[in-house]
Amino acid sequence: MTVLLSELEDRAQLIRSFERVRTQTEDLVHPLEIEDMVVQTMPDVSPTKWHLAHTSWFFEKLVLERSCPDYAPFDENFNALFNSYYQSFGAPFPRDRRGLLSRPTVSEVMAYRHYVDSAIKALLDEGDVETIRQLAPALNIGLHHEQQHQELLLMDAKHVLSQNAAPPAYRDQKTRPHVGSVAAHDWIPFEGGRVHAGCSPDGFAFDNERPRHTLHLQPFELASRLVASGEFLAFIEDRGYERSEFWLADGWDLVQSEGWRAPLYWELAGKGWTVLTLGGRRAIDPAEPVCHVSYYEADAYARWAGCRLPSEFEWEHAAEGHTGQQPPSATYLESGALHPLPLDGAAPTGTPAQLFGDVWEWTTSPYSPYPGYEPYGGHLGEYNGKFMINQLVLRGGSCVTPRAHMRPTYRNFYYPHQRWMFAGVRLAR
C-alpha cells in the first residue's frame, strides 16, 4: 500500500487507499461475535476490539494531532488504553491486562474508528498540498501498520476461538482442501559471494529494511518448497519431541515444561492427527505446509532432517528475482484460504516455490540493525529499533498477510518460543 510522493496531489487516490485498508479491517471482524472480540487468552494475544481501537489511535496520535492543531480527541482516556508501546506518549495500559477491560464497548470502539476516519478524510479533502505532503509519510506507515494488525487480529482470533470446548470456525470454507501426496522437492544451489540485502531508497519500506548494503554469502542450497505436514509428522512419529539430541537447550526445556508433542493446534484424534484452522478442525493434509511451529521446533526438525534453517540473507538472495512482485499464485489473505495450501504439482526446478505467502519462514538470523541503520524520527523511532534484541527474523509472509503489505525485503520478527503466528519451515544446507 505505497503512496508515492509524485501522486500526492491526487487526493481521491489517497482517500481510496485509506478507505480500502480501514474497510478491510472491519470486514475481518464480521464473522466474529461480540463475545469473541473481548477475550484475551494469553499475554501475546490482544482482544479484537483492542486491535480495532489501537489502529485508530495510531492515526489519531501520529497524523491528526500532528497535522491539525484544533483536533479534539475522541476520548482522552483512550491515549493510555490503546497505546501499544510508545513510552514517549506516556505509560501504556499493561499489555497482559487488555482482556480485563469490558469498557469501552465494541460499539464505542467502532464509533471511535468512524470518528478518526471522518477526521482523516476531512484533512485529506481540505488540507493544502504542503500539509498533505508532510503527513503522507506517517499516513503511509499507518496504513502498513494497520495491515500488520489485520494479520495479528486473525492470529489472535484463532487463538481465542481455539479455547472453546468445541472450537467454532471463524469462517466456513467453501471448499475443503483435498488430502494429497507430498510433492517431491529438490535442492536449488546458489553460488553465494558478494550480494546485496535490504531495500533501496525508493518506494515504501520500514526503517528496519534499510539501508541496502552488501555482504558475503558462502555457497548454499535451499529447498525448493516448504516442509510439508506429512514430513513433520514423520519427525513426530520418530519421537522427535522426545529426543533431546535435536533440540537447543532452551527449546528442550520448553518441550518438557509445556508438554509439546506436536505443532500448535494439532491434536491426535483416534488413529489420525487433526488441525484446527480458521475454517474449523479437520484432518491434516500431509501435503500442506506445516504451520504454527516455534523456532525451536523448526530448528529441531531441520537437525533431524540433517539440514539447517536458512539465514535471512540467504532467503532474500533467493527471492531477489521477485523484487517488487510476488507470484500471482501466492497464498495471501486475499486468497480466502486462511490456511497454507499444498503446492500445486511438483516443486519447480531452478527456483524456490512458496517463497511468498502460506507461512512465515523462520531464519537463523537475529533481529538486529543493518549497518548504518537509522530509525524513524520522533515518536516513530519506537516503531522497530527498540525490539532488536532476543528475537529472530522470519521472511515471506503468510496466508493471512495482505498481499500489498509484502516485499522481498520485509523483516518480520518473533521470539523463538512463539508459535501462534502462521510460521513454518524451509530447509537449507
C-alpha positions in Angstrom: 0.0 0.0 0.0 2.6 2.5 -1.2 1.7 6.2 -1.6 4.2 7.8 -3.9 5.2 11.4 -3.4 4.6 12.2 -7.0 0.9 11.2 -6.6 0.1 13.2 -3.5 -1.9 15.7 -5.4 -4.4 13.0 -6.3 -6.4 13.3 -3.1 -9.0 10.9 -4.3 -6.4 8.1 -4.7 -5.0 8.8 -1.2 -8.5 8.7 0.3 -9.3 5.4 -1.5 -6.1 3.8 -0.2 -7.1 4.8 3.4 -10.7 3.6 3.0 -9.6 0.3 1.4 -7.3 -0.6 4.4 -9.7 0.6 7.0 -12.7 -1.2 5.4 -10.7 -4.5 5.1 -10.0 -4.5 8.8 -13.7 -4.1 9.6 -14.6 -6.8 7.1 -12.3 -9.2 9.0 -14.3 -8.8 12.2 -17.7 -9.5 10.6 -17.5 -13.3 11.2 -16.9 -12.8 14.9 -19.4 -12.5 17.7 -19.2 -9.6 20.2 -18.1 -12.1 22.8 -15.2 -13.3 20.6 -13.9 -9.7 20.4 -13.3 -9.0 24.0 -11.3 -12.1 25.2 -7.5 -12.2 25.8 -6.3 -15.8 26.0 -2.6 -15.1 26.7 -0.3 -12.1 27.1 0.7 -12.2 23.4 -2.9 -12.1 22.3 -4.9 -8.9 22.2 -8.7 -8.7 22.1 -10.1 -7.9 18.7 -11.6 -4.7 19.9 -8.2 -3.6 21.0 -6.8 -4.0 17.5 -9.7 -2.0 16.1 -9.0 0.8 18.6 -5.2 0.8 18.5 -5.0 1.2 14.8 -7.3 4.2 15.1 -5.2 5.6 18.0 -2.2 5.4 15.7 -3.8 7.7 13.1 -5.1 9.9 15.8 -1.8 10.4 17.6 0.7 10.3 14.7 -1.3 12.0 12.0 -4.3 14.0 13.2 -2.8 15.5 16.4 0.4 16.5 14.5 -1.4 17.9 11.4 -4.5 19.5 12.9 -3.8 22.0 15.8 -7.5 22.2 16.6 -8.2 18.4 16.5 -10.3 17.2 19.5 -9.5 13.6 20.6 -12.5 11.3 20.7 -11.7 10.4 24.3 -8.7 11.5 26.3 -8.7 8.2 28.2 -8.0 6.3 25.0 -4.4 7.6 24.9 -3.3 5.2 27.6 -5.8 2.4 26.9 -4.8 1.9 23.2 -1.2 2.9 23.2 0.8 -0.2 22.5 4.4 0.5 23.5 5.1 4.2 22.7 6.6 5.4 26.0 7.0 8.9 24.5 3.2 9.2 24.7 3.1 8.2 28.3 2.8 4.8 30.1 0.6 2.4 28.1 -2.1 0.3 29.8 -0.4 -3.1 30.6 -0.5 -5.4 27.6 -1.4 -8.6 29.6 -4.4 -6.8 31.1 -6.1 -5.7 27.9 -8.7 -8.5 28.2 -9.8 -7.2 31.6 -11.4 -4.1 30.1 -15.1 -4.5 29.5 -15.3 -0.9 28.6 -15.1 0.8 26.2 -17.5 -1.5 24.4 -17.1 -2.8 20.9 -19.7 -0.3 19.7 -17.8 2.6 21.3 -14.6 1.4 19.7 -16.4 1.3 16.3 -17.6 4.9 16.9 -14.0 5.8 17.6 -12.9 4.3 14.3 -15.5 6.2 12.4 -14.7 9.5 14.2 -11.0 9.1 13.2 -11.9 8.1 9.7 -14.0 11.2 9.2 -11.2 13.4 10.6 -8.6 11.9 8.3 -10.9 12.2 5.2 -11.6 15.8 6.1 -7.9 16.5 6.4 -7.2 14.9 3.0 -10.1 16.9 1.5 -9.3 20.3 2.9 -5.6 20.3 3.6 -3.3 22.2 1.3 -0.7 20.4 -0.8 2.1 21.1 1.6 0.2 19.8 4.6 -0.6 16.6 2.7 3.0 16.1 1.6 4.1 16.4 5.2 1.5 14.0 6.7 1.9 11.4 3.9 4.9 9.5 5.3 3.1 9.0 8.7 -0.2 8.2 7.0 1.6 5.6 4.8 3.2 4.0 7.8 -0.2 4.0 9.5 -1.7 2.1 6.5 1.1 -0.6 6.7 0.8 -0.7 10.4 -2.9 -1.4 10.1 -2.1 -4.2 7.6 0.2 -5.7 10.2 -2.7 -5.6 12.7 -5.0 -7.3 10.2 -2.8 -10.3 10.4 -2.4 -10.1 14.2 -6.2 -9.8 14.5 -6.6 -13.2 12.7 -3.8 -14.8 14.7 -5.3 -13.7 17.9 -8.9 -14.5 17.0 -7.8 -18.1 16.1 -6.2 -18.5 19.5 -9.3 -17.2 21.2 -11.6 -19.5 19.2 -9.3 -22.4 19.9 -10.0 -22.2 23.7 -13.7 -23.1 23.3 -14.8 -26.6 24.2 -16.0 -27.1 20.7 -13.9 -24.6 18.7 -16.0 -22.9 16.1 -14.9 -21.9 12.6 -14.0 -18.3 12.2 -15.4 -18.6 8.6 -16.7 -21.7 6.9 -14.5 -22.6 3.9 -16.4 -23.1 0.7 -14.0 -25.8 -0.5 -12.1 -28.1 1.7 -8.5 -28.8 0.6 -8.2 -32.4 -0.7 -5.8 -34.7 1.1 -2.9 -35.2 -1.3 0.5 -36.6 -1.5 3.6 -34.6 -0.6 5.2 -33.2 -3.7 8.8 -34.1 -4.3 11.3 -31.4 -3.5 14.7 -30.5 -5.0 17.7 -28.6 -3.8 18.4 -25.3 -5.5 22.1 -24.2 -5.5 23.2 -20.6 -5.0 26.8 -19.6 -5.6 26.9 -17.0 -2.8 29.6 -14.4 -2.9 29.1 -10.7 -2.7 25.4 -9.9 -2.6 23.1 -7.0 -1.7 20.4 -7.0 1.1 17.9 -4.5 2.2 15.6 -2.1 0.5 16.7 0.6 -1.9 15.8 4.3 -1.0 12.9 4.2 -3.5 9.4 3.2 -2.5 7.9 2.3 0.9 9.8 0.1 3.4 10.0 0.1 7.2 13.2 1.5 8.7 14.4 -1.9 9.7 14.7 -2.9 6.0 17.3 -0.2 5.3 19.9 0.7 4.3 20.6 -1.5 1.4 24.1 -2.9 2.0 26.5 -5.6 0.7 27.6 -8.8 2.4 29.2 -12.1 1.6 27.4 -15.5 1.5 29.0 -18.9 1.4 27.6 -21.2 -1.4 24.4 -22.8 -0.1 21.4 -24.8 -1.2 17.7 -24.0 -0.5 14.9 -26.5 -0.5 12.6 -25.9 -3.5 9.5 -25.9 -1.3 8.3 -25.6 2.3 8.3 -28.5 4.7 5.0 -30.3 4.5 2.8 -31.5 7.4 3.3 -35.1 6.3 7.1 -34.7 6.6 6.8 -33.1 10.0 4.5 -35.9 11.1 7.4 -38.3 10.3 9.5 -36.3 12.8 6.8 -36.7 15.4 6.5 -40.5 14.7 10.2 -40.8 15.0 9.9 -39.5 18.6 11.3 -36.1 17.6 9.7 -34.4 20.5 11.2 -37.0 22.9 14.8 -36.9 21.7 16.9 -34.2 23.2 19.7 -34.5 20.7 17.7 -32.5 18.1 16.9 -29.6 20.4 18.5 -26.4 21.6 18.7 -26.4 25.4 16.1 -23.7 25.8 13.8 -25.4 23.4 14.2 -28.8 25.1 13.3 -27.2 28.5 10.2 -25.7 26.9 9.2 -29.0 25.4 9.4 -30.6 28.8 7.7 -27.8 30.8 4.9 -27.3 28.3 4.4 -30.9 27.2 4.7 -30.1 23.5 4.3 -33.1 21.3 3.2 -31.5 18.0 2.7 -28.1 16.4 0.1 -25.7 18.0 -3.5 -26.6 17.0 -2.6 -30.3 16.2 -4.5 -33.0 18.1 -4.3 -36.8 17.8 -7.9 -38.0 17.4 -8.4 -41.7 17.2 -6.0 -43.0 14.6 -5.1 -39.7 12.9 -4.0 -36.2 13.5 -6.3 -33.2 13.1 -5.5 -29.5 12.9 -7.6 -26.5 13.9 -7.8 -24.0 11.1 -9.8 -20.8 10.8 -12.2 -22.9 8.8 -12.7 -25.4 11.7 -11.0 -28.6 12.8 -10.2 -31.2 10.1 -7.8 -34.0 9.2 -4.3 -32.9 8.5 -3.4 -32.8 4.8 0.1 -34.2 4.6 0.8 -32.1 1.5 0.1 -28.7 3.1 3.0 -26.7 4.7 3.4 -27.3 8.4 2.3 -24.3 10.3 2.3 -22.8 13.9 5.7 -24.1 14.9 8.2 -22.2 17.0 11.8 -21.6 16.1 12.8 -24.3 18.4 10.6 -26.8 16.6 11.7 -25.6 13.2 15.4 -25.9 14.2 14.8 -29.4 15.8 13.1 -30.6 12.6 16.0 -29.3 10.5 18.6 -31.1 12.6 16.5 -34.3 12.5 16.5 -34.0 8.7 20.2 -33.5 8.5 19.8 -29.9 7.4 19.6 -26.4 8.8 17.4 -23.3 8.5 18.5 -20.5 6.1 19.7 -17.1 7.2 17.5 -14.2 6.3 20.2 -13.1 3.8 20.2 -16.5 2.0 16.4 -16.2 1.8 16.5 -12.7 0.4 19.1 -13.6 -2.1 17.0 -16.5 -3.3 14.0 -14.2 -3.6 15.9 -11.5 -5.4 14.3 -12.4 -8.8 10.9 -11.5 -7.3 11.9 -7.9 -6.3 8.9 -5.7 -6.4 6.4 -8.6 -7.1 5.1 -11.8 -5.7 3.8 -14.8 -7.7 0.1 -14.5 -8.5 -0.4 -17.9 -7.0 1.0 -17.0 -3.6 -1.5 -17.7 -0.8 -2.1 -14.4 0.9 -5.1 -13.1 2.9 -6.9 -12.2 -0.3 -7.0 -15.8 -1.4 -9.6 -16.5 1.3 -7.8 -19.8 2.2 -6.8 -18.6 5.7 -4.5 -21.6 5.9 -1.4 -22.6 4.0 -2.1 -24.6 0.8 -0.4 -27.6 -0.7 2.0 -27.0 -3.6 0.0 -27.4 -6.8 2.0 -30.0 -8.6 5.7 -30.9 -8.2 8.1 -28.3 -7.0 9.6 -26.4 -9.9 13.2 -26.8 -10.8 15.7 -23.9 -10.7 13.7 -21.5 -8.4 12.2 -22.0 -4.9 8.4 -22.3 -4.7 6.2 -20.9 -1.9 8.7 -18.2 -1.0 5.8 -15.8 -0.5 2.5 -16.4 1.4 1.4 -19.6 3.1 3.7 -19.4 6.1 6.3 -17.1 7.5 9.7 -18.9 7.2 12.0 -19.0 10.2 15.6 -18.0 9.7 18.6 -18.3 11.9 19.2 -14.5 11.8 18.9 -12.5 14.9 16.7 -9.4 14.5 19.3 -6.7 14.6 20.0 -3.5 12.8 21.6 -3.3 9.4 25.0 -1.5 9.1 24.1 2.2 9.1 20.6 1.7 10.4 18.7 4.9 11.2 15.4 4.7 13.0 12.4 6.9 12.1 12.5 10.3 13.7 10.2 11.4 16.6 7.7 9.1 18.2 8.0 6.7 15.3 11.6 6.0 16.4 10.0 3.5 18.8 8.3 1.5 16.0 11.1 -1.1 15.3 14.5 -0.4 16.7 13.9 -1.0 20.4 12.8 -4.6 19.7 16.1 -5.5 18.1 17.1 -7.9 20.9 16.4 -11.7 21.6 14.2 -12.2 18.5 14.7 -13.9 15.2 13.8 -12.9 11.7 11.1 -14.5 9.6 10.6 -13.9 5.9 8.0 -14.3 3.1 4.5 -13.5 4.5 1.7 -15.9 5.3 -1.8 -16.9 4.3 -3.2 -14.1 6.5 -0.8 -11.4 5.3 -2.3 -8.8 3.0 -0.7 -9.1 -0.4 0.0 -5.3 -0.7 1.8 -5.4 2.6 4.6 -7.8 1.5 8.0 -7.1 -0.1 11.1 -9.4 -0.6 13.0 -7.2 1.9 10.3 -7.4 4.6 11.6 -8.5 8.0 9.1 -10.0 10.5 10.4 -10.9 13.9 9.3 -13.1 16.8 10.7 -14.7 19.9 11.9 -18.3 19.4 9.3 -19.8 21.7 6.3 -18.2 20.0 4.1 -20.2 17.7 0.6 -18.7 17.5 1.6 -16.9 14.3 1.5 -18.6 10.9 5.1 -19.8 10.9 6.7 -22.7 9.1 9.9 -24.2 7.8 12.1 -24.2 4.8 15.3 -26.2 4.8 18.8 -25.1 3.8 22.2 -26.8 3.6 
